[in-house]
């Protein structure tokens, strides 16, 4: 399974937006500059987050994005599904029905073993993403990123937040 690059971008942008003070917004331009990604493509990911109700957006010179919920209320799954959709990662096309050795009129009922394993794996993946909140990511980043880099990054963001 390969996720769109917008999933990575959306997760990182949400981590940045989690640090904004109440009432402040960060522009697509600033988010794109901070992450070194194309503004036009990033805007698609941010629009997906907005349509899913995960971020608020405002227009104008001090416009941009901010989280619509607290970081503790957003999961990785919320963000991934906002960008990728909620469809299963595996689609069963029931190719076993093409078996030339099947007796005439034979009809299998229920999902095959392949589909069941793939759907169980998909659910395990989603459960893991559901178990990690954006606030967990922020806690991890605060521990792993050197204090000076953490501070300078936050200052950079605040200088650009409207």
Order of alpha helices (4+ residues) and beta strands (2+ residues): alpha-alpha-alpha-beta-beta-alpha-alpha-alpha-alpha
